[in-house]
């Protein structure tokens, strides 16, 4: 518990200190997110916030693990790889296929250092099923999926940062609730939560800096890696259910985005203004109110995930069913299950200058 608090405090402090530096660097090199027809901001906003989050997370992890072993090195090297892919995409915009290839290569770093899903719960009986040769592709698929889910939800000031931090806190509590908690997942979750919460004051509306693809994808990568490491002590089907439930809102958003684009015959990589947060804005909520609503929903889902972890099989299934129905109802109420109206005009960011 003491080490977890230390990891959280180091990451929080480092993130608070490094974010203004990253912002000045972004302004100096012209790394700005300029608004387009899909944007909800009206002025250029500095990118490179992901660098601050990654460095804060890395510092806290290395200090509290005393340099770490192979799993720590795998998480940090893979995290660095995904940050580099995101930085290139932030600066020059990669083609979807190239971006996916970079994500896969970054995900492959984890199995190379022994971080993989080796066992899952047997759905047809007692005991566990050994994944064997499927361990690596299943791990890569899991990591790439979470990376893209977090990247897709990063469409509103502070949204990905807040949801990622809440999900990290959920993983932290889930790790503590294990009969024999593993130290590394606890430390990684604490470091990620601290790094995210240290960045959030600069990223909440009106944002002074964005995570960028580098930051959003890194948060997803770290969440996925932490959950995989947690599965080394418990069956993966149980451990991975925690982040799946905690990320229920962005997962639903991603699924509906893929479905509607498929129905329209457009590329699933083509962005639009019909995500969950866009619908909340159309209903009249401000950016802050929409982000807070998403935070509350994610927090409730995180509590549900912790309840499932400690519940019996049938009670757990009941909780999952209730959560699924609730998410479906929420999607219907905000108009995500039918054609929607154009997004309303948004409150602009204050203009930026190099002296800010």
N, C-alpha and C positions, 0 to 999 in steps of 0.2 A: 504493500500500500504506500509506503514511504517513497519507494522508487517511482511509483506511478505519479505521485504528486510532484516529484522532482522533474520527471519527464514533461509533465504538463506545464510546470512553471518555467522551465527552460525554453520550451517551444513557444509559449505565450510571450515571454519577454523578448526572445529573439525575433519573433514575427512583428511585434510592435516596433522594434528598433529597425528592422530591415526593410519594412514596407515603404517608408518614406524614401529610403535609398533607391529601392527599385523604381519608385515613381519618378524620381529625378533622372535616373538612367533612361527610363522610357521616354521622357520628354527630350532628353539630350540627343537620343538616337532617332527620334521620330517614330517610336513604336506606339502608335495610337490606334484605337478602335474608332474609325470614322463611321458615322451613322449612314445607314442605307435604308432601303424601303422596308426591311424587316426589323430594323432596330427599334428599341423603345427609348433610346437616349437621343438627344438632339445636338450634342456637341462632342467633339473628339475626346476620348477618355484614354489615359495611359494604360498600356498593357504591362506585362512582365510581373504582375503580382504573384504569379505562380512561382517565380524564382524565390521570392521571400518565403513563401509557405514551404517550399521544398527544402531550402537551406535551414529554416527553423526546425523542421521535422528531423532533418538529418543530424543537426547538432544535438538535439535532445536525445535522439536514439543512440548516437555514438557515445555520448557522455554516460547515459544511464546503463548501457549494456557493456561499458568498459571496452569499447571498440568492436564488440559483437563477434559472432562467428559466421559461418557460411550463410545461414538464413538471413542475418542482418545485412550482410554484404549483398546478397541477392536482391533483397528489397530495395536497398539504396541504389545499386547499379541499375536495376530495372526501372526504378523511379527516375533516375537521371536520364535513362534512355527515353522514357515517355515524355519527360520535360523537354528534351531536345526535339523530339518529333513535334510537340506542341508549339515550341518556339518557332520552328521553321514554318508551321502552318499559320501562326499568328503574323509572321512577317511577310511571307510570300504566297500563302494560300495553296496548300497541297491539293492535288486531285484526290477524290475519295479513295480510290484504289491504293494510291501511294500512302495515304494516311493510315489506312487499315493495315497495310503491310508493315508500317512502322510500329503500330500497336501490337501486332502479332510478334514481331521480333523482340519488343520490350517485354511482352508477356512470357516469352520463352526463356528469359533470363532466370525467372523464378525456379522452374524445374531443374535448370542447370545447377542450381545451388541447393537442391533438395527440397524446395518448397512446392509441393504438389498435393493433389487430392488422391490419396491411395485407397481409401475405403469409403463406401457409402452404406447407409442402412439398407438391409434386404427388404424390399417392399412386399415380397411374397412369403416371408417367414421370419424366423429369428436369426440373430447373428448379423454379420457384416458381409458385404461383397467386395472382394479385392478388385480394383480397377485394372490392374495389370498394365498392358500396353495402352489402355485408354486414359491412364492417369494424366499424361502430359497434354493430349488434346482437350480433355475435359477441363483441366486447369487453365489452359490458354483461352478456351471459350468463355469460361467464367470471368477471367480477368478482362478480356476485351469487351465483354458485355457490360460489366460495371463501369469500365472506362467510358464507354459511349453513352451510357445512361446518365452519368454525371456531366458529361460534356453537353448533352442535349438539354439538360435542365438549366444550364448556365445562360439564361436569357433575361434575367432581371437583376438589378443591383442587389448583391448580397445573397441571392437565392442559392446558388450552388455551394457557396461558403457555409451558409447557415445549415442547409440540409446535410452537407458532408460532416459538419461538426456534430450535429445531433446524432447522425448515424454512428460516428466514431464514439460518442459517449454511450450509445446503446451497446456497441461492441465491447466497450470497457466494462460496463455493468454485466454483460453476458459472460465475459471472461471471469469476472469475480464470482459469479454464481456457480461456476463449475465446481464440482466436488474437490478437484485438485487443479486449481488454476495454473496455466502455463504463464511464466513470467513474460515471455517475449510478446505475445498478443496483447497483454495488459499494457506494456510499455509503449508499443506501437500505437495502440488506440489512444492512450493518454497524450502522446506526442502529437498525433494528428489533430485531436480535439484542441489542444493548446495552440498549435500553429494556425488552425482555422479561426479560432476565437480572437487571436491576436491580430489577424488580418481583417476581421469583420468590421471594426470601427471605421476603417478606411474604405470599405467596400459597400457598406450599407448606403441606401439612397439618401442624398445624392452621392454616388460613388466617386471617389477621387482616383481610384485605380481599379482595374479589372483583374480577375484571375487569368483571363485569356485561356486559350485551349490548353496551354502548357499546365496551368494551375488546375483547371477543372479535370483534365485527364489524370493528373497526378493524384488528386484527391480520390478519384475512382480507383486508381491503381493501388494506392495505399489501403483503401477499404477492402478491396478484393484480396490483397496479399495478407492482411491481418486476419481476415476470416478464414483463409486457407490454413494459416498457421494455427489458428484455433481448432481446426478440424483434426490436427494431429493427436489430440487427446480424446475427442469425442467423434461420433460418426458424422461425416460431412453433411449428410442430409439434415441433421439437426442443427449443426453449427451454421451452415450456410442459410438456413431458414431465417436466422436473425437479421442479417443484412437485407435479405429479400423483402421481409416484412417492413423493416425500417425504411427502405427505399421504395415502398409501395407506390407513392405518388409519382415519382419520376419513372418507375417501371411501367405503370399504367399509361403515363403520358407517352413514353416511347412506343409502347405497343399500339396505342391508338394512332400515333403519327405514322407508323409503318403501314397500318391498315388503311388509313384514309389515302395515303399516297399510292398504295397498290390499287385501290379502287379507282383512283383517278388516272392510273396509268403513268404516273410520274416517278422519277427516281426517289427511292427512300432516303437518299442523302440530301434531297432538295429541301431547304429550310422554308418554313412558312410562319404565319402569325396566328396559329390556331392551337397553341399549346395551353396547358392548364393555366399558366400565369397570364397569358393573353386573354383568356376567357374571364378571369377575375378582373382584369383591367376593363374589359368591355362592360362588366356589370357595375362599374363605377368606382371600384376600389382604387386607391392611390398605389403607387409602387411600394411604398412602405407597408400599407395594409395588405396588399397581395402577398408580399414576402412573409409577413407575420402570420397570415392565414396558412401559408404553406409550412411554416415552421411548426405551428400548432398541430397541423395534420401529421407532420413527420414525427413530432414528439409523441402523439397519441399512438401512432403505428409502432414506434419504438417500445412503448410500454406494452403494447400487445405482443410484440416479439418476445419480450422478456417473460411475459405470462405464458406464452406457448412453450418456452424452454423449460419451465418448471411444471407444466401441466401434464396430466396423463394424456394418452393417445387420443381418446375421444373428446376430451375437453379441449385439447389443442386443435383438433380438427374443427370443432365448433367455433373456436376463436378465429381460425383462418377463414372459415366460411362467412362469419359475421363481418370480418374485415373486407373480404372480397365484395360482399353485397354493399357494404358502406361505400367503398371506393366506386363501385358501379353507379350507385345513387348519386354520389358527388359529381361524377363525370356527366351524368344525365342532367343534373340541376344546372350546371354551368354551361350546358349546350355542346359538350364535346362529342355527343353521340349523334349529332345532326349538323347540317350546314349552318355556319355561323355568319355573323355580320362582321364587317371590317372593324379592326380595333379602333377605339376612340383615340383622339390626340392625347399625348401624355405630357405631363409637366416636364419642362426641360431641365437639364443639368445647368448649373452655373457655368459660364464660359471659363476656359482654362487659359492660363498664360504660363510662360516659362518661369515666372517668378513665384508661382503658387507653391 
